[in-house]
Amino acid sequence: MHSFTPRFFRKAGRISIPIMARRGGCCMYFNIIIAFIGVVGGWSAFGVFFFHFENRQAGMWAFVSGTFAATTLFIHILYKKHALELWYTPENLLQIRLLGLLGLIAGLTGAAAYTGIAVTKHEDLPIMDNIGTSHYFMAIWALLTLKWGASLFAFSHVYRKRLLEEYHPLLA
């Protein structure tokens, strides 16, 4: 039986979506835009919280959140431009996935701790007068660190699986 399906559409005898189609489209652009917003939001919030409101802990969580978003944005762009395999091996993406897991755990721990502190101290919800001391802002930025750590974990896992499908080292 002869199939007229082009070779790059076949995978183990089944017809599948071509690899190139996964790198474009609205989902990829959506991921890039959201990660870009995360970078800008995190790093600008770092400046505002750290220097203006002098809430150092919220500022540092914002910076870490923005850094995880920047790393996620970087691997999205590399994957879209077919350059991920030039920068990283599948083993490197395992290490990045571990970094994302670390961010997820740190964010979860921080959010739980700051929320617990705010509740036990009977803090009011944040208003302009208490931005510099509010534990709720610290918890919010810890949650955003959790979000970007989970995002980095998930996308490095997905891109590693896709790279294993495509990646063929020269000296293997």
Secondary structure, 3 states (H helix, E strand, C coil): CCCCCCHHHEECCEECCCHHHHHCCHHHHHHHHHHHHHHHHHHHHHHHHHHHCCCHHHHHHHHHHHHHHHHHHHHHHHHHCCCHHHHCCHHHHHHHHHHHHHHHHHHHHHHHHHHHHHHHCCCCCCCHHHCCCCHHHHHHHHHHHHHHHHHHHHHHHHHHHHHHHHCCCCCC
